[in-house]
Amino acid sequence: MIDKSIFNINYANKKILLRIDISCPIYDNKIIDEYRLHLNLPFIQLLLENGCSLIILSNNNDNSLELVSKKLQELLPQYPVNFINENSTEVVSEKCVNLNNEILVLENVEFNKDDLVIKEGVVKFWSSLCDYYVFDALNQADKKINSIYGMMKYYPDKCFYGQLISEEFNSIDKILTNSTRFNFIIGGTKLVNKVNIINKYSNKIHKLIVGGALSFEFLKANSYDIGRSYIDNRDTYDVMNVTRTSKNKIVLPKDFVCVRDLNDEETNTISIYEGLKENIGCDIGEETIRLFKESLVGVNNVVFFSALGMFELNKFAKGTVAMLDFLKELTRQGVNTYIMSPDLIMCAKANGFKKSDFTCFSDAGNNITNILQGTQLPGLLLI
């Protein structure tokens, strides 16, 4: 457990400023995805059960948090949940004085321009509202703003990390300190934000399984006909570098689910050995799914970075879903499985997977990548 975890102190009955991410996309005045709210709910409930009063400070893109606070009240009917459409005025201070085992949701912090420039005066106000400040949004840790970095810079003694970050760091620590070898599954479209991790942990990688648009760059480098499939030519040097350092570890697709045009309803599965010709590869095929699964038999650790196809369209989601399902089964068998990107979380949610199906289920995306590379993030100043 990280040293500055809230669980390392007596937090019962304290007033806590909780900087989290309970952002929910809103359309036509309705919440259309409650994922982040439910993600934070167990920790919020735990704090309330221990007598805490909570002042919630969160981002929510371009939307007010008023609807989110109403939904939170529905989810926690036994505790009062109030909303105020401000976040750094005397009215807020007055509302916080008499909080008693309840929640006050402040307005979307992104509406406050004073959050953007690090100033002790802004931070001093937020600090005055609480006994402790708790940060629990790893996906926001790259932001050098007052409500995150400023609090830790000026008031480190009252700042702590919450349950989600503690859990994610325990999982990350297993990757950093585990002496056994790892199997990486990488997909998506860009290699640039993954290459440093691959190179840094090359001596710990047993198999490097490559799918998604990334695989076309590796296949093209090996003179295969990839048809009109998408590649990012900026990755050419990185592909050559990874191929040189990890040549005997790389597992590439054998076949792809293809279309001639992205608007086509009809799909064809084509072997890479035949060449894709005028087709566009949009998902890995059945032979590749079998190959990828066989490559993971008997392993202890699997890290899954990014989807293996254009999963947003159901007809191209099969490969990613099949591998998620296989990792779910491996988790049941005691294998450490790490799902590490927002696109995978989106695909997993859409297909009925739960956080508990895997060892680590994090949508912190590039922030996880940065941590594994050894980059210091503003929101992790105290770690």
Buried (B, 14 or more C-beta within 10 A) or exposed (E): EBEBBBEEEEBEEBBBBBBBBBBBBBEEEEBEBBBBBBBBBEBBBBBBEEEBBBBBBBBBEEBBBBBBBEBBBEBBEEBEBEBBEEBBBEEBEEBBEEBEBBBBBBBBBBBBEBBBEBEEEBBBBBBEBBEBBBBBBBBBBBBBBBBBBBBBBBBEEBBBBBBBBBBBBBBBEBBEEEEEBBBBBBBBBBBEBBBBBBBEBEEBBBBBBBBBBBBBBBBBBEEBBBBBBBBBEEBBEBBEBBBEBBEEBBBBBBBBBBBBEEEBEEBEBBBBEEEBEEBBBBBBBBBBBEBBBEBBEEBBBBBBBBBBBBBEEEBBBBBBBBBBBBBBEBBEEEBBBBBBBBBBBBBBBEBEBEBEBBBBBBBBBBBBBBBBBEEEBBBBBBB
